[in-house]
């Protein structure tokens, strides 16, 4: 039902009103048990979502308004802000492109039925 393309792990689950799509980008973050995580910001990836049905709305279920964090402030706020997904018609399908940062995970609710 949802075609996901890009360097990402994903899961597509049915919802009574559409789909729940989970995306996980594991590249660009290294974490040893005894040290802080290291990020390679160059390892962002673009993910293309394709859907035959017309999306009525898309919600980012993990995003929330920015919070103040104690460690590490340089990257956590950007990972928690809601991501807006814009769909565009492409022939008989609808297409959206999202960019994921290293280690980022997103869960999108895509409503296709009222």
N, C-alpha and C positions, 0 to 999 in steps of 0.2 A: 504493500500500500504506500509506503514512503521509501523512496530510493535515496540512500545516503552515499555520497561519494567524497572521498578525501582520506587523508592519513589520520584516521580516528577509529576508536572502538565505539560501537553503538548498539543500542537495543531499541526496537520499536514494539510498543505494547498497544493493544486495542483499548479504547476507552468508549463508554456508551455514546459519547458525542464526538468522537474523533480518535486521536492518537496521542500517545505520550512517547516522545523520542528522547533518549538519553545519549549524550555524546561525551566521550572521554578521550582527551588528547594526552598521551603519556610521555611524549618526547620532550626533551629540553629541561627536564627537572631530575636532579640526582640527589638522593638523600641516603646517607649512611646512618646507621643507628647511633653513632657517636658524634655527629656533626650536623650543623644546620643545612637546610636544603640549598642547593645551588641551582640557579636558573640560567638557561641560555636563551635569552629573549629572541634570538634569531630563529628559533624553532617554532614560530607560530605556524598555524596551518589554516587553510581555507576549506570549509566543508560546504558542499552543495546539497541541498535538500530538494527533492522533486516529488510532487504530489499530483495525482490525477484529479482528485476532488478539489473544489475551491475552498481554501482556508478562510473561515469566517473571522477567526482571531487566533493569535498565538501568544501564549504567556510563558515567561521564563520562571519556572517554579523554584529555581535556586537563588535567583537574584533578589536583592533587597536594597534598600537605601543605604548609602555609605555609613559605615560604623567606624568608630575610633578603635584602633587596634594597638596593642603595645609592641608586638613583634611579628614579622618585620613590616613596618609601616610602608616601606617603599613598594610593596606589591599587593598586599592583601586587599585594600579597598577596591582596586580595579577588578579583582576577581569576583567580588560580591555584588557589584552594581548590576541591575537588570539589563539584559541584552534585548534590544528591539530587533525583531525579525521582519523584514519587508519582503513580501511575495510579489513576483511579477509573472504575468502570463507568458508562456513559451509554447506556442502551438496548442496542443490539447492538455498541457500540463501547467503547473504553477511551480516556480523555482525561487528559492531563497538561498543566499550565501551568507554564512556566518564565519567569523574568524575566531579561532581559539588560541589562547596563549599557552605557553608551555605548562603542562600539568593541569590545565583547566578542564572542568567538567560542567556540563549544562544539562538541564532537563526542561524540555519544551512540551507544553500542552498545546496541541493543534486542534482547534475545534473545527469540524467540517459539517456538523449537523446541529440544528437547534433543538 
